[in-house]
Amino acid sequence: MDLYAENILDHYHHPHHKLPLPLGEGWGEGRVVREEKNVSCGDKLTVALLIEDNHLTNIAWTGEGCAISQAAMSMLSDELIGKSLTEINALTPKTILALLNVPIGTRRMKCALLGLEAVKNAISMWSR
């Protein structure tokens, strides 16, 4: 269990794909940005997706919050690049829980799923 908790802390302290937004060159036409907040605890994430040919070709995000929300977004960002929008929309909370690989209580579930919610809502905005 400690090994998995260390992995979460590592992603929290050294998050993958966490970049300042707005992004510059190379983030043009296929870019969509979405912010999500967990009002119950104050976690906040903003994701920027680059979508080309119905695939996610790049992701960047920024945010603040607990170790669970930040680590889950970091881990999720690694998983998403190269996936089709159909594959991403098929992801479930079980996907996130498997990535975190630690028990998540009811009070922390929204924290763990905030990144997935932001990504799916961004895709929904882009698809309109």
C-alpha positions as CSV (number, residue, x, y, z in Angstrom):
1,M,0.0,0.0,0.0
2,D,2.8,2.4,0.8
3,L,4.3,1.9,-2.6
4,Y,1.0,3.0,-4.2
5,A,0.7,6.0,-1.9
6,E,4.3,6.9,-2.9
7,N,3.2,6.8,-6.6
8,I,0.4,9.2,-5.8
9,L,2.7,11.6,-4.0
10,D,5.2,11.4,-6.8
11,H,2.5,12.4,-9.4
12,Y,1.4,15.1,-7.0
13,H,4.9,16.6,-6.6
14,H,6.0,15.9,-10.2
15,P,2.8,16.0,-12.3
16,H,2.9,15.0,-15.9
17,H,1.6,17.3,-18.6
18,K,0.9,20.1,-16.1
19,L,1.7,23.3,-18.0
20,P,0.8,27.0,-17.8
21,L,-2.3,27.8,-19.8
22,P,-3.0,29.4,-22.4
23,L,-0.7,27.4,-24.6
24,G,1.2,28.9,-27.5
25,E,2.2,27.6,-31.0
26,G,1.0,24.2,-32.0
27,W,-2.2,24.5,-30.0
28,G,-4.4,26.0,-32.6
29,E,-7.6,24.9,-34.3
30,G,-8.2,21.6,-32.5
31,R,-7.7,23.0,-29.0
32,V,-10.5,22.9,-26.5
33,V,-10.2,24.1,-22.9
34,R,-12.5,23.2,-20.0
35,E,-12.4,24.0,-16.3
36,E,-14.0,21.9,-13.6
37,K,-14.3,22.6,-9.9
38,N,-15.1,20.4,-6.9
39,V,-17.1,22.9,-4.8
40,S,-17.2,20.6,-1.8
41,C,-13.4,20.7,-1.3
42,G,-12.1,23.5,-3.6
43,D,-10.2,21.3,-6.1
44,K,-9.9,22.9,-9.5
45,L,-8.6,21.6,-12.8
46,T,-8.4,23.2,-16.2
47,V,-7.6,20.9,-19.1
48,A,-6.5,21.8,-22.7
49,L,-6.9,19.1,-25.3
50,L,-5.6,19.1,-28.8
51,I,-7.8,17.0,-31.0
52,E,-6.9,16.0,-34.5
53,D,-8.7,13.4,-36.6
54,N,-10.9,12.4,-33.6
55,H,-7.9,11.5,-31.5
56,L,-6.3,13.3,-28.6
57,T,-2.9,14.3,-29.8
58,N,-1.8,16.4,-26.8
59,I,-3.0,17.4,-23.4
60,A,-2.0,20.0,-20.9
61,W,-3.6,20.9,-17.6
62,T,-3.3,23.1,-14.6
63,G,-5.0,23.2,-11.3
64,E,-4.8,23.0,-7.5
65,G,-6.2,20.7,-5.0
66,C,-5.6,17.6,-3.0
67,A,-3.0,15.0,-3.8
68,I,-5.7,12.6,-5.1
69,S,-7.2,15.1,-7.7
70,Q,-3.8,16.2,-8.9
71,A,-2.2,12.7,-9.1
72,A,-5.3,11.3,-10.8
73,M,-5.1,14.0,-13.5
74,S,-1.4,13.4,-14.0
75,M,-1.9,9.7,-14.4
76,L,-4.9,10.2,-16.6
77,S,-3.0,12.6,-18.9
78,D,-0.4,9.9,-19.5
79,E,-3.1,7.4,-20.6
80,L,-5.1,9.7,-22.9
81,I,-2.6,10.8,-25.6
82,G,-3.2,8.9,-28.8
83,K,-6.6,7.6,-27.8
84,S,-9.7,8.1,-30.0
85,L,-12.5,10.3,-28.6
86,T,-14.6,7.1,-28.6
87,E,-12.1,5.3,-26.4
88,I,-11.8,8.3,-24.0
89,N,-15.6,8.6,-23.7
90,A,-15.8,4.9,-22.8
91,L,-13.5,5.4,-19.8
92,T,-15.2,4.9,-16.5
93,P,-14.5,5.7,-12.8
94,K,-13.1,2.2,-12.6
95,T,-10.4,3.3,-15.0
96,I,-9.3,6.1,-12.6
97,L,-9.5,3.9,-9.6
98,A,-7.3,1.3,-11.3
99,L,-4.7,4.0,-12.2
100,L,-4.6,5.3,-8.6
101,N,-4.6,1.7,-7.2
102,V,-5.4,2.8,-3.6
103,P,-8.8,2.6,-1.9
104,I,-10.7,5.9,-2.4
105,G,-13.5,6.7,0.1
106,T,-16.8,8.2,-0.8
107,R,-15.6,11.7,0.3
108,R,-12.6,11.6,-2.1
109,M,-14.4,10.0,-5.1
110,K,-15.2,13.4,-6.7
111,C,-11.6,14.5,-6.2
112,A,-10.4,11.3,-8.0
113,L,-12.9,11.7,-10.9
114,L,-12.5,15.5,-11.4
115,G,-10.0,15.1,-14.3
116,L,-12.1,12.5,-16.1
117,E,-15.1,14.8,-15.8
118,A,-13.1,17.8,-17.2
119,V,-11.7,15.8,-20.1
120,K,-15.1,14.3,-21.1
121,N,-16.8,17.7,-20.8
122,A,-14.1,19.3,-23.0
123,I,-14.7,16.6,-25.6
124,S,-18.4,17.2,-25.4
125,M,-17.8,21.0,-26.0
126,W,-15.5,20.2,-29.0
127,S,-18.0,17.8,-30.5
128,R,-20.8,20.4,-30.7
